[in-house]
Amino acid sequence: MVLNGNEADRQSITVGNVTVNLCEQYVYLGSAVTADGSTSAAVKAHAQRTMCHALKFIAFVEKNNDVPFWVK
């Protein structure tokens, strides 16, 4: 990932038989870091990653509506 670099900085790196390609975002210590350095893009990426967990929890609660309140 390159933040505020030029086109030459965005080239793939090859060492031996291993090629490292450019990525648009990655997660470091639970926080999304995006190539454009935008905080709003990082928050949006975090929301997209956590949405599947929220949907699983909603499906669990709807199916098991008799679970104790502290689980909900």
PDB file of N, CA, C and O in Angstrom:
ATOM      1  N   MET A   1       0.844  -1.164   0.000  1.00  0.00           N
ATOM      2  CA  MET A   1       0.000   0.000   0.000  1.00  0.00           C
ATOM      3  C   MET A   1       0.893   1.231   0.000  1.00  0.00           C
ATOM      4  O   MET A   1       1.928   1.267   0.666  1.00  0.00           O
ATOM      5  N   VAL A   2       0.485   2.218  -0.741  1.00  0.00           N
ATOM      6  CA  VAL A   2       1.225   3.473  -0.839  1.00  0.00           C
ATOM      7  C   VAL A   2       0.273   4.609  -0.509  1.00  0.00           C
ATOM      8  O   VAL A   2      -0.804   4.711  -1.095  1.00  0.00           O
ATOM      9  N   LEU A   3       0.664   5.456   0.419  1.00  0.00           N
ATOM     10  CA  LEU A   3      -0.116   6.644   0.738  1.00  0.00           C
ATOM     11  C   LEU A   3       0.567   7.855   0.131  1.00  0.00           C
ATOM     12  O   LEU A   3       1.729   8.135   0.426  1.00  0.00           O
ATOM     13  N   ASN A   4      -0.154   8.572  -0.716  1.00  0.00           N
ATOM     14  CA  ASN A   4       0.337   9.809  -1.327  1.00  0.00           C
ATOM     15  C   ASN A   4       1.644   9.620  -2.090  1.00  0.00           C
ATOM     16  O   ASN A   4       2.520  10.482  -2.031  1.00  0.00           O
ATOM     17  N   GLY A   5       1.787   8.520  -2.797  1.00  0.00           N
ATOM     18  CA  GLY A   5       2.978   8.281  -3.603  1.00  0.00           C
ATOM     19  C   GLY A   5       2.696   8.544  -5.073  1.00  0.00           C
ATOM     20  O   GLY A   5       1.591   8.935  -5.448  1.00  0.00           O
ATOM     21  N   ASN A   6       3.712   8.324  -5.898  1.00  0.00           N
ATOM     22  CA  ASN A   6       3.514   8.476  -7.336  1.00  0.00           C
ATOM     23  C   ASN A   6       3.344   7.097  -7.970  1.00  0.00           C
ATOM     24  O   ASN A   6       3.326   6.085  -7.269  1.00  0.00           O
ATOM     25  N   GLU A   7       3.222   7.061  -9.283  1.00  0.00           N
ATOM     26  CA  GLU A   7       2.942   5.808  -9.997  1.00  0.00           C
ATOM     27  C   GLU A   7       4.092   4.810  -9.868  1.00  0.00           C
ATOM     28  O   GLU A   7       3.852   3.603  -9.830  1.00  0.00           O
ATOM     29  N   ALA A   8       5.317   5.285  -9.801  1.00  0.00           N
ATOM     30  CA  ALA A   8       6.466   4.383  -9.659  1.00  0.00           C
ATOM     31  C   ALA A   8       6.455   3.673  -8.306  1.00  0.00           C
ATOM     32  O   ALA A   8       6.952   2.553  -8.187  1.00  0.00           O
ATOM     33  N   ASP A   9       5.892   4.319  -7.296  1.00  0.00           N
ATOM     34  CA  ASP A   9       5.807   3.707  -5.968  1.00  0.00           C
ATOM     35  C   ASP A   9       4.783   2.579  -5.914  1.00  0.00           C
ATOM     36  O   ASP A   9       4.823   1.747  -5.008  1.00  0.00           O
ATOM     37  N   ARG A  10       3.876   2.547  -6.871  1.00  0.00           N
ATOM     38  CA  ARG A  10       2.789   1.570  -6.863  1.00  0.00           C
ATOM     39  C   ARG A  10       3.104   0.296  -7.656  1.00  0.00           C
ATOM     40  O   ARG A  10       2.217  -0.533  -7.859  1.00  0.00           O
ATOM     41  N   GLN A  11       4.332   0.133  -8.098  1.00  0.00           N
ATOM     42  CA  GLN A  11       4.717  -1.058  -8.853  1.00  0.00           C
ATOM     43  C   GLN A  11       4.851  -2.257  -7.920  1.00  0.00           C
ATOM     44  O   GLN A  11       5.140  -2.103  -6.733  1.00  0.00           O
ATOM     45  N   SER A  12       4.638  -3.451  -8.466  1.00  0.00           N
ATOM     46  CA  SER A  12       4.802  -4.682  -7.689  1.00  0.00           C
ATOM     47  C   SER A  12       6.274  -4.902  -7.367  1.00  0.00           C
ATOM     48  O   SER A  12       7.154  -4.484  -8.119  1.00  0.00           O
ATOM     49  N   ILE A  13       6.528  -5.556  -6.250  1.00  0.00           N
ATOM     50  CA  ILE A  13       7.892  -5.874  -5.829  1.00  0.00           C
ATOM     51  C   ILE A  13       8.082  -7.375  -5.971  1.00  0.00           C
ATOM     52  O   ILE A  13       7.268  -8.152  -5.471  1.00  0.00           O
ATOM     53  N   THR A  14       9.149  -7.793  -6.647  1.00  0.00           N
ATOM     54  CA  THR A  14       9.439  -9.214  -6.818  1.00  0.00           C
ATOM     55  C   THR A  14      10.800  -9.523  -6.213  1.00  0.00           C
ATOM     56  O   THR A  14      11.807  -8.901  -6.552  1.00  0.00           O
ATOM     57  N   VAL A  15      10.808 -10.499  -5.310  1.00  0.00           N
ATOM     58  CA  VAL A  15      12.049 -10.976  -4.696  1.00  0.00           C
ATOM     59  C   VAL A  15      12.059 -12.481  -4.856  1.00  0.00           C
ATOM     60  O   VAL A  15      11.243 -13.181  -4.257  1.00  0.00           O
ATOM     61  N   GLY A  16      12.989 -12.983  -5.668  1.00  0.00           N
ATOM     62  CA  GLY A  16      13.022 -14.420  -5.945  1.00  0.00           C
ATOM     63  C   GLY A  16      11.765 -14.827  -6.697  1.00  0.00           C
ATOM     64  O   GLY A  16      11.478 -14.290  -7.767  1.00  0.00           O
ATOM     65  N   ASN A  17      11.022 -15.763  -6.150  1.00  0.00           N
ATOM     66  CA  ASN A  17       9.768 -16.215  -6.762  1.00  0.00           C
ATOM     67  C   ASN A  17       8.540 -15.589  -6.115  1.00  0.00           C
ATOM     68  O   ASN A  17       7.416 -15.961  -6.449  1.00  0.00           O
ATOM     69  N   VAL A  18       8.731 -14.652  -5.202  1.00  0.00           N
ATOM     70  CA  VAL A  18       7.621 -14.046  -4.467  1.00  0.00           C
ATOM     71  C   VAL A  18       7.356 -12.649  -5.017  1.00  0.00           C
ATOM     72  O   VAL A  18       8.268 -11.830  -5.127  1.00  0.00           O
ATOM     73  N   THR A  19       6.091 -12.387  -5.362  1.00  0.00           N
ATOM     74  CA  THR A  19       5.686 -11.074  -5.845  1.00  0.00           C
ATOM     75  C   THR A  19       4.715 -10.455  -4.849  1.00  0.00           C
ATOM     76  O   THR A  19       3.724 -11.078  -4.468  1.00  0.00           O
ATOM     77  N   VAL A  20       5.004  -9.232  -4.432  1.00  0.00           N
ATOM     78  CA  VAL A  20       4.133  -8.490  -3.525  1.00  0.00           C
ATOM     79  C   VAL A  20       3.401  -7.453  -4.357  1.00  0.00           C
ATOM     80  O   VAL A  20       4.022  -6.565  -4.942  1.00  0.00           O
ATOM     81  N   ASN A  21       2.072  -7.569  -4.409  1.00  0.00           N
ATOM     82  CA  ASN A  21       1.251  -6.655  -5.199  1.00  0.00           C
ATOM     83  C   ASN A  21       0.699  -5.530  -4.333  1.00  0.00           C
ATOM     84  O   ASN A  21       0.672  -5.625  -3.106  1.00  0.00           O
ATOM     85  N   LEU A  22       0.268  -4.481  -4.985  1.00  0.00           N
ATOM     86  CA  LEU A  22      -0.345  -3.339  -4.332  1.00  0.00           C
ATOM     87  C   LEU A  22      -1.706  -3.738  -3.776  1.00  0.00           C
ATOM     88  O   LEU A  22      -2.442  -4.485  -4.419  1.00  0.00           O
ATOM     89  N   CYS A  23      -2.045  -3.249  -2.593  1.00  0.00           N
ATOM     90  CA  CYS A  23      -3.378  -3.488  -2.040  1.00  0.00           C
ATOM     91  C   CYS A  23      -4.045  -2.139  -1.782  1.00  0.00           C
ATOM     92  O   CYS A  23      -3.371  -1.123  -1.615  1.00  0.00           O
ATOM     93  N   GLU A  24      -5.356  -2.143  -1.753  1.00  0.00           N
ATOM     94  CA  GLU A  24      -6.118  -0.916  -1.531  1.00  0.00           C
ATOM     95  C   GLU A  24      -6.402  -0.672  -0.052  1.00  0.00           C
ATOM     96  O   GLU A  24      -6.532   0.474   0.378  1.00  0.00           O
ATOM     97  N   GLN A  25      -6.498  -1.754   0.727  1.00  0.00           N
ATOM     98  CA  GLN A  25      -6.730  -1.602   2.160  1.00  0.00           C
ATOM     99  C   GLN A  25      -6.238  -2.836   2.895  1.00  0.00           C
ATOM    100  O   GLN A  25      -6.151  -3.920   2.318  1.00  0.00           O
ATOM    101  N   TYR A  26      -5.918  -2.668   4.166  1.00  0.00           N
ATOM    102  CA  TYR A  26      -5.578  -3.795   5.021  1.00  0.00           C
ATOM    103  C   TYR A  26      -6.001  -3.460   6.443  1.00  0.00           C
ATOM    104  O   TYR A  26      -6.315  -2.312   6.759  1.00  0.00           O
ATOM    105  N   VAL A  27      -6.005  -4.472   7.288  1.00  0.00           N
ATOM    106  CA  VAL A  27      -6.403  -4.293   8.680  1.00  0.00           C
ATOM    107  C   VAL A  27      -5.162  -4.455   9.545  1.00  0.00           C
ATOM    108  O   VAL A  27      -4.481  -5.478   9.483  1.00  0.00           O
ATOM    109  N   TYR A  28      -4.878  -3.452  10.340  1.00  0.00           N
ATOM    110  CA  TYR A  28      -3.730  -3.471  11.240  1.00  0.00           C
ATOM    111  C   TYR A  28      -4.232  -3.255  12.657  1.00  0.00           C
ATOM    112  O   TYR A  28      -4.785  -2.202  12.972  1.00  0.00           O
ATOM    113  N   LEU A  29      -4.040  -4.255  13.512  1.00  0.00           N
ATOM    114  CA  LEU A  29      -4.497  -4.215  14.897  1.00  0.00           C
ATOM    115  C   LEU A  29      -5.978  -3.869  14.998  1.00  0.00           C
ATOM    116  O   LEU A  29      -6.387  -3.116  15.882  1.00  0.00           O
ATOM    117  N   GLY A  30      -6.773  -4.419  14.093  1.00  0.00           N
ATOM    118  CA  GLY A  30      -8.218  -4.236  14.120  1.00  0.00           C
ATOM    119  C   GLY A  30      -8.724  -2.980  13.448  1.00  0.00           C
ATOM    120  O   GLY A  30      -9.936  -2.778  13.367  1.00  0.00           O
ATOM    121  N   SER A  31      -7.838  -2.130  12.966  1.00  0.00           N
ATOM    122  CA  SER A  31      -8.249  -0.891  12.310  1.00  0.00           C
ATOM    123  C   SER A  31      -7.962  -0.974  10.822  1.00  0.00           C
ATOM    124  O   SER A  31      -6.888  -1.412  10.408  1.00  0.00           O
ATOM    125  N   ALA A  32      -8.928  -0.552  10.025  1.00  0.00           N
ATOM    126  CA  ALA A  32      -8.758  -0.558   8.575  1.00  0.00           C
ATOM    127  C   ALA A  32      -7.904   0.635   8.157  1.00  0.00           C
ATOM    128  O   ALA A  32      -8.133   1.760   8.600  1.00  0.00           O
ATOM    129  N   VAL A  33      -6.921   0.378   7.302  1.00  0.00           N
ATOM    130  CA  VAL A  33      -6.083   1.424   6.725  1.00  0.00           C
ATOM    131  C   VAL A  33      -6.292   1.352   5.223  1.00  0.00           C
ATOM    132  O   VAL A  33      -6.104   0.295   4.622  1.00  0.00           O
ATOM    133  N   THR A  34      -6.680   2.470   4.607  1.00  0.00           N
ATOM    134  CA  THR A  34      -6.965   2.482   3.180  1.00  0.00           C
ATOM    135  C   THR A  34      -5.874   3.234   2.430  1.00  0.00           C
ATOM    136  O   THR A  34      -5.158   4.053   3.006  1.00  0.00           O
ATOM    137  N   ALA A  35      -5.760   2.943   1.141  1.00  0.00           N
ATOM    138  CA  ALA A  35      -4.699   3.524   0.318  1.00  0.00           C
ATOM    139  C   ALA A  35      -4.844   5.034   0.160  1.00  0.00           C
ATOM    140  O   ALA A  35      -3.847   5.735  -0.012  1.00  0.00           O
ATOM    141  N   ASP A  36      -6.074   5.544   0.215  1.00  0.00           N
ATOM    142  CA  ASP A  36      -6.245   6.983   0.057  1.00  0.00           C
ATOM    143  C   ASP A  36      -6.062   7.739   1.371  1.00  0.00           C
ATOM    144  O   ASP A  36      -6.051   8.970   1.375  1.00  0.00           O
ATOM    145  N   GLY A  37      -5.917   7.017   2.489  1.00  0.00           N
ATOM    146  CA  GLY A  37      -5.681   7.654   3.776  1.00  0.00           C
ATOM    147  C   GLY A  37      -6.897   8.337   4.361  1.00  0.00           C
ATOM    148  O   GLY A  37      -6.777   9.096   5.322  1.00  0.00           O
ATOM    149  N   SER A  38      -8.056   8.082   3.803  1.00  0.00           N
ATOM    150  CA  SER A  38      -9.279   8.735   4.239  1.00  0.00           C
ATOM    151  C   SER A  38      -9.858   8.053   5.476  1.00  0.00           C
ATOM    152  O   SER A  38      -9.970   6.829   5.525  1.00  0.00           O
ATOM    153  N   THR A  39     -10.219   8.851   6.465  1.00  0.00           N
ATOM    154  CA  THR A  39     -10.842   8.305   7.670  1.00  0.00           C
ATOM    155  C   THR A  39     -12.232   7.780   7.364  1.00  0.00           C
ATOM    156  O   THR A  39     -12.631   6.741   7.890  1.00  0.00           O
ATOM    157  N   SER A  40     -12.973   8.481   6.523  1.00  0.00           N
ATOM    158  CA  SER A  40     -14.328   8.024   6.196  1.00  0.00           C
ATOM    159  C   SER A  40     -14.288   6.700   5.441  1.00  0.00           C
ATOM    160  O   SER A  40     -15.163   5.857   5.635  1.00  0.00           O
ATOM    161  N   ALA A  41     -13.295   6.502   4.589  1.00  0.00           N
ATOM    162  CA  ALA A  41     -13.161   5.220   3.890  1.00  0.00           C
ATOM    163  C   ALA A  41     -12.792   4.113   4.871  1.00  0.00           C
ATOM    164  O   ALA A  41     -13.243   2.978   4.714  1.00  0.00           O
ATOM    165  N   ALA A  42     -11.982   4.424   5.876  1.00  0.00           N
ATOM    166  CA  ALA A  42     -11.621   3.432   6.887  1.00  0.00           C
ATOM    167  C   ALA A  42     -12.829   3.046   7.726  1.00  0.00           C
ATOM    168  O   ALA A  42     -13.009   1.871   8.048  1.00  0.00           O
ATOM    169  N   VAL A  43     -13.658   4.021   8.083  1.00  0.00           N
ATOM    170  CA  VAL A  43     -14.871   3.735   8.855  1.00  0.00           C
ATOM    171  C   VAL A  43     -15.841   2.911   8.025  1.00  0.00           C
ATOM    172  O   VAL A  43     -16.471   1.988   8.541  1.00  0.00           O
ATOM    173  N   LYS A  44     -15.967   3.234   6.750  1.00  0.00           N
ATOM    174  CA  LYS A  44     -16.856   2.477   5.866  1.00  0.00           C
ATOM    175  C   LYS A  44     -16.378   1.034   5.712  1.00  0.00           C
ATOM    176  O   LYS A  44     -17.194   0.112   5.710  1.00  0.00           O
ATOM    177  N   ALA A  45     -15.076   0.828   5.582  1.00  0.00           N
ATOM    178  CA  ALA A  45     -14.525  -0.523   5.472  1.00  0.00           C
ATOM    179  C   ALA A  45     -14.755  -1.307   6.759  1.00  0.00           C
ATOM    180  O   ALA A  45     -15.053  -2.501   6.713  1.00  0.00           O
ATOM    181  N   HIS A  46     -14.620  -0.646   7.902  1.00  0.00           N
ATOM    182  CA  HIS A  46     -14.873  -1.304   9.187  1.00  0.00           C
ATOM    183  C   HIS A  46     -16.342  -1.704   9.304  1.00  0.00           C
ATOM    184  O   HIS A  46     -16.652  -2.798   9.777  1.00  0.00           O
ATOM    185  N   ALA A  47     -17.239  -0.829   8.880  1.00  0.00           N
ATOM    186  CA  ALA A  47     -18.671  -1.139   8.937  1.00  0.00           C
ATOM    187  C   ALA A  47     -19.014  -2.321   8.038  1.00  0.00           C
ATOM    188  O   ALA A  47     -19.834  -3.160   8.412  1.00  0.00           O
ATOM    189  N   GLN A  48     -18.407  -2.402   6.874  1.00  0.00           N
ATOM    190  CA  GLN A  48     -18.665  -3.528   5.976  1.00  0.00           C
ATOM    191  C   GLN A  48     -18.153  -4.836   6.562  1.00  0.00           C
ATOM    192  O   GLN A  48     -18.793  -5.876   6.410  1.00  0.00           O
ATOM    193  N   ARG A  49     -16.989  -4.793   7.241  1.00  0.00           N
ATOM    194  CA  ARG A  49     -16.438  -6.011   7.848  1.00  0.00           C
ATOM    195  C   ARG A  49     -17.295  -6.506   9.003  1.00  0.00           C
ATOM    196  O   ARG A  49     -17.453  -7.713   9.182  1.00  0.00           O
ATOM    197  N   THR A  50     -17.847  -5.593   9.787  1.00  0.00           N
ATOM    198  CA  THR A  50     -18.596  -6.004  10.971  1.00  0.00           C
ATOM    199  C   THR A  50     -20.065  -6.278  10.688  1.00  0.00           C
ATOM    200  O   THR A  50     -20.756  -6.832  11.543  1.00  0.00           O
ATOM    201  N   MET A  51     -20.556  -5.910   9.523  1.00  0.00           N
ATOM    202  CA  MET A  51     -21.970  -6.114   9.207  1.00  0.00           C
ATOM    203  C   MET A  51     -22.337  -7.591   9.219  1.00  0.00           C
ATOM    204  O   MET A  51     -23.430  -7.938   9.667  1.00  0.00           O
ATOM    205  N   CYS A  52     -21.467  -8.470   8.745  1.00  0.00           N
ATOM    206  CA  CYS A  52     -21.792  -9.894   8.719  1.00  0.00           C
ATOM    207  C   CYS A  52     -21.960 -10.435  10.132  1.00  0.00           C
ATOM    208  O   CYS A  52     -22.802 -11.304  10.359  1.00  0.00           O
ATOM    209  N   HIS A  53     -21.175  -9.940  11.088  1.00  0.00           N
ATOM    210  CA  HIS A  53     -21.322 -10.380  12.476  1.00  0.00           C
ATOM    211  C   HIS A  53     -22.653  -9.910  13.052  1.00  0.00           C
ATOM    212  O   HIS A  53     -23.317 -10.653  13.774  1.00  0.00           O
ATOM    213  N   ALA A  54     -23.039  -8.688  12.736  1.00  0.00           N
ATOM    214  CA  ALA A  54     -24.316  -8.168  13.223  1.00  0.00           C
ATOM    215  C   ALA A  54     -25.478  -8.958  12.637  1.00  0.00           C
ATOM    216  O   ALA A  54     -26.439  -9.261  13.345  1.00  0.00           O
ATOM    217  N   LEU A  55     -25.402  -9.293  11.358  1.00  0.00           N
ATOM    218  CA  LEU A  55     -26.479 -10.063  10.732  1.00  0.00           C
ATOM    219  C   LEU A  55     -26.571 -11.471  11.312  1.00  0.00           C
ATOM    220  O   LEU A  55     -27.672 -11.994  11.485  1.00  0.00           O
ATOM    221  N   LYS A  56     -25.436 -12.086  11.613  1.00  0.00           N
ATOM    222  CA  LYS A  56     -25.450 -13.405  12.254  1.00  0.00           C
ATOM    223  C   LYS A  56     -26.095 -13.325  13.632  1.00  0.00           C
ATOM    224  O   LYS A  56     -26.874 -14.202  14.005  1.00  0.00           O
ATOM    225  N   PHE A  57     -25.775 -12.278  14.390  1.00  0.00           N
ATOM    226  CA  PHE A  57     -26.348 -12.123  15.720  1.00  0.00           C
ATOM    227  C   PHE A  57     -27.851 -11.900  15.644  1.00  0.00           C
ATOM    228  O   PHE A  57     -28.600 -12.461  16.444  1.00  0.00           O
ATOM    229  N   ILE A  58     -28.297 -11.094  14.699  1.00  0.00           N
ATOM    230  CA  ILE A  58     -29.739 -10.855  14.532  1.00  0.00           C
ATOM    231  C   ILE A  58     -30.447 -12.148  14.175  1.00  0.00           C
ATOM    232  O   ILE A  58     -31.513 -12.437  14.720  1.00  0.00           O
ATOM    233  N   ALA A  59     -29.879 -12.926  13.276  1.00  0.00           N
ATOM    234  CA  ALA A  59     -30.486 -14.206  12.903  1.00  0.00           C
ATOM    235  C   ALA A  59     -30.533 -15.149  14.101  1.00  0.00           C
ATOM    236  O   ALA A  59     -31.514 -15.872  14.277  1.00  0.00           O
ATOM    237  N   PHE A  60     -29.482 -15.153  14.929  1.00  0.00           N
ATOM    238  CA  PHE A  60     -29.457 -16.002  16.118  1.00  0.00           C
ATOM    239  C   PHE A  60     -30.551 -15.603  17.097  1.00  0.00           C
ATOM    240  O   PHE A  60     -31.260 -16.464  17.617  1.00  0.00           O
ATOM    241  N   VAL A  61     -30.696 -14.312  17.354  1.00  0.00           N
ATOM    242  CA  VAL A  61     -31.694 -13.839  18.315  1.00  0.00           C
ATOM    243  C   VAL A  61     -33.104 -14.101  17.803  1.00  0.00           C
ATOM    244  O   VAL A  61     -33.985 -14.456  18.586  1.00  0.00           O
ATOM    245  N   GLU A  62     -33.333 -13.932  16.502  1.00  0.00           N
ATOM    246  CA  GLU A  62     -34.664 -14.199  15.951  1.00  0.00           C
ATOM    247  C   GLU A  62     -35.013 -15.679  16.041  1.00  0.00           C
ATOM    248  O   GLU A  62     -36.163 -16.029  16.307  1.00  0.00           O
ATOM    249  N   LYS A  63     -34.036 -16.545  15.822  1.00  0.00           N
ATOM    250  CA  LYS A  63     -34.303 -17.981  15.876  1.00  0.00           C
ATOM    251  C   LYS A  63     -34.421 -18.472  17.314  1.00  0.00           C
ATOM    252  O   LYS A  63     -35.229 -19.355  17.602  1.00  0.00           O
ATOM    253  N   ASN A  64     -33.633 -17.915  18.208  1.00  0.00           N
ATOM    254  CA  ASN A  64     -33.612 -18.330  19.611  1.00  0.00           C
ATOM    255  C   ASN A  64     -34.134 -17.194  20.484  1.00  0.00           C
ATOM    256  O   ASN A  64     -33.382 -16.616  21.267  1.00  0.00           O
ATOM    257  N   ASN A  65     -35.404 -16.877  20.354  1.00  0.00           N
ATOM    258  CA  ASN A  65     -35.953 -15.728  21.073  1.00  0.00           C
ATOM    259  C   ASN A  65     -36.119 -15.976  22.565  1.00  0.00           C
ATOM    260  O   ASN A  65     -36.478 -15.051  23.293  1.00  0.00           O
ATOM    261  N   ASP A  66     -35.872 -17.185  23.044  1.00  0.00           N
ATOM    262  CA  ASP A  66     -35.997 -17.468  24.470  1.00  0.00           C
ATOM    263  C   ASP A  66     -34.656 -17.431  25.208  1.00  0.00           C
ATOM    264  O   ASP A  66     -34.579 -17.872  26.355  1.00  0.00           O
ATOM    265  N   VAL A  67     -33.605 -16.917  24.580  1.00  0.00           N
ATOM    266  CA  VAL A  67     -32.311 -16.824  25.245  1.00  0.00           C
ATOM    267  C   VAL A  67     -32.383 -15.752  26.329  1.00  0.00           C
ATOM    268  O   VAL A  67     -33.186 -14.826  26.215  1.00  0.00           O
ATOM    269  N   PRO A  68     -31.562 -15.854  27.379  1.00  0.00           N
ATOM    270  CA  PRO A  68     -31.585 -14.849  28.449  1.00  0.00           C
ATOM    271  C   PRO A  68     -31.229 -13.458  27.931  1.00  0.00           C
ATOM    272  O   PRO A  68     -30.582 -13.310  26.895  1.00  0.00           O
ATOM    273  N   PHE A  69     -31.663 -12.450  28.671  1.00  0.00           N
ATOM    274  CA  PHE A  69     -31.452 -11.064  28.250  1.00  0.00           C
ATOM    275  C   PHE A  69     -29.968 -10.722  28.140  1.00  0.00           C
ATOM    276  O   PHE A  69     -29.580  -9.976  27.241  1.00  0.00           O
ATOM    277  N   TRP A  70     -29.129 -11.250  29.035  1.00  0.00           N
ATOM    278  CA  TRP A  70     -27.713 -10.896  29.018  1.00  0.00           C
ATOM    279  C   TRP A  70     -27.019 -11.386  27.755  1.00  0.00           C
ATOM    280  O   TRP A  70     -25.973 -10.851  27.388  1.00  0.00           O
ATOM    281  N   VAL A  71     -27.576 -12.393  27.078  1.00  0.00           N
ATOM    282  CA  VAL A  71     -27.017 -12.855  25.809  1.00  0.00           C
ATOM    283  C   VAL A  71     -27.355 -11.862  24.709  1.00  0.00           C
ATOM    284  O   VAL A  71     -26.552 -11.617  23.808  1.00  0.00           O
ATOM    285  N   LYS A  72     -28.550 -11.294  24.793  1.00  0.00           N
ATOM    286  CA  LYS A  72     -28.989 -10.339  23.777  1.00  0.00           C
ATOM    287  C   LYS A  72     -28.220  -9.059  23.941  1.00  0.00           C
ATOM    288  O   LYS A  72     -28.430  -8.110  23.186  1.00  0.00           O
TER     289      LYS A  72
END
